[in-house]
Amino acid sequence: MFRFDKKYGLIFLAILIVEIIIALFVKNPTIRGSIGDVLVVILIYCFIQTFLNFDKAKTIICIGIFAILIEISQAFNLVEKLGLQDNKLVSTVMGTTFDMNDIWAYVAGCAVVYMLEFSNENTRPKKRKLF
């Protein structure tokens, strides 16, 4: 169950650095919002796979559900209702503004992870040579 997978750990660190760069230096709302949300799903997946040997498909689904629930909590102003709006960390992690496009970005992130984890060169149809 517990392990340390160097490959996932390195991918996690690389994506974390990209996310930090986006948060600190990028002002473009498309990159900050959509690309950042796609990457955060991949980031969470790689973090979990670095330390835990869970079923990959179930992990992807659970991360997608988790991300969507966080986004839905924004629609109900959960951070404010819990009185945590002044806590920068909680406000940043949980978010404060609901956006349906964020849900689509989370779904896209899960799809990217799924395709990368389960694509296999050997199962693709062979190309036929014309001559």
Secondary structure, DSSP 8 states (H G I E B T S, - for coil): -B---HHHHHHHHHHHHHHHHHHHH---HHIIIIIHHHHHHHHHHHHHHHHB---HHHHHHHHHHHHHHHHHHHHTTHHHHTT-TT-HHHHHHH-S---HHHHHHHHHHHHHHHHHHH--GGGS-------
